[in-house]
Amino acid sequence: LYMMPNLAPDREQQLLEYLAIKQRILARDPDSIDAARDVALGHKNLSGLYRMREKKANGRYHAEKAAEIDERIATREGSPRSRMDLAISYSVLADTFHDQGDDARYVELHEKSVREREAVAKQDPANQFYRERLFIGRVNLAI
């Protein structure tokens, strides 16, 4: 889904339908980590779309929902994957604060994101994906 252009006129409807389907799946199996991750991903994608389309409040709402879900998963599971998902959610949420001119909250969330990324990369230093995500987090913080 995230490979499709965000500017397509029907993109919002596609993402809303994706999220609704994933939410129904999660409702049937509330203990499913994968289903919860899919719902969080849907919220992250919607946040990005709404930010691009200047619907900042909608973008913030979906970023907050994604972070809430990813925090629950990371607390429950604690795997490198769930912690990296959380780090990405913190970055997405940080960007919504930047949109509103709240630089202190923007930096705070990016710092949290980098700490999560550092912890994950430290657990598996040979993992190229984790090292790239750490680099991206540091770049986001430096901007």
N, C-alpha and C positions, 0 to 999 in steps of 0.2 A: 504493500500500500504506500509506503513512504517513497517509492520510486516514481510515483505519478506526480505530474506537475501540480503544485499547489494553486496555480492560477486557473486551472480548468474550471469552467462554470459549475460543473456538477461535483466538484471535489468535496465541498462541504457535505453534501448529501451522502456521498460515498463513505466519508469518514464517520458521519453520524450513524449510518446503517451498520458499518463495521463495529462501532462501539456498542450499539444496541444488541447485536448478535453476541458479541463477547460478554456483555453483561448478563444475557440470558444463560449462556453457558456457565458463567461463574455462579449464578443463582442456583443452578442445578447441582453444582459441586463447589460449595464455598471454601473447601479446604484445598482446592487445586491451585498450586503455585503458578503453573503455566497459564491457567485461565486468568488469574489475577494480573500476571505480567502483561497479558494481552490487553486487558482493560486499561492498565496504566499506559501502555503504548498508544492505545487509541486516544487517551486524554492528551498525551504529549503531542501527537500528530495534530489534533484539533487545536491545541494551544499555538503551535507554530503557524497553522493556517490562519487562525484569527488574528494573530499578531501581524502577519503579512497583509491582511485585509483591513488593518486599522480597527479591529474590534478588540481593543485592549482588555476590556473587562472580561470578555469571554475567554480570551487567551489566558488571563490570570486564573480564572475559575478552573479551567482544565489543567493548568500546570499545578495548581494546588491539589487537585484530585489525584493526579499522577504521583505527586510527592507523598501524599497520605498513604496511598496503596503501596508504593515502593518502600516507605518506612516500615509499614507493617510486615511486609515480606522479609526485608533485611533483618528486622528484629527477630522474627520467627525462625528464619532459615540461616541467615548469616553467611551464605555462600559468596564466593567472589562475584558470581554473576549477579546475585541480588544486590550486593553492595555497589557494583558498577551501575546497575539500573538506578539505584538511589542517587548516586553521584550525578548521573545524567539528568535525573529529575530536578535535583538542586540547581543545576545550570539552567535548565529550561525555566524554572521558577524565578531564578535570579534575573533572567532577561526581562521578565514581566515587570520586575521592580525598576529596572533600568528605564523601561518605557515610561514609567511614571515619575522619573527623576529622583527615585529613592536610592541614591548611590551607596549609602551605608548598608542597606539591606542587600543590595546587589553584590557588594564585596563580601559581606558576611556569608551569603549563600554560595558564592563561588569558592570561598575559603573552605567551607564544609565539603563542597564537591571535591576539591583538590585533596583534602585529608582522606576522604573515602578512596579516591583513586590511588593515592600513595599507599594506603594500607593494602589494597588489592594487589598493586604492582609488586609490593614487597613480598607478598606471599608466594608469588610466582614470577620472579624476575625475568625468566626466559620467555614469558608470554608476550608476543609482539602486540597483540590487541590491547592488552592492559597498559603496556608502555605507551602506545599511541594515544590511548584515552587519557593517560596522565599528562602527556604533552599537550593535548587539546585543552584539558582543564587548566593547566598553567598558562596557556595562551589566553584563554578566556579571562582569567584573573588579571593578566597583565594589561588587557585592553582598557 
